[in-house]
Amino acid sequence: MKDNSERDIPYVSNDLCVYLRERFSLQNLLYDLEDDDETPAERILGSFLGVNAIIETLEGIQTMQEEHDGIRG
């Protein structure tokens, strides 16, 4: 199995990361929940954590790509 440095990782743009942070902000996630009173709190918290983990992973890839391309020091 290849390690992370040998994988083909698709390009992740800064614009995508910014968009996802804004679209899935806590305020927006809470607003989306107002219509759903039957979802258990554990499921809501899990979805919040999952969204955040995905965005953090994409931001990490984006930072790594900028460092590799010499954009970020």
Secondary structure as UniProt FT lines:
FT   HELIX           4..6
FT   HELIX           14..23
FT   HELIX           26..33
FT   TURN            34..35
FT   HELIX           41..68
FT   TURN            69..70
//
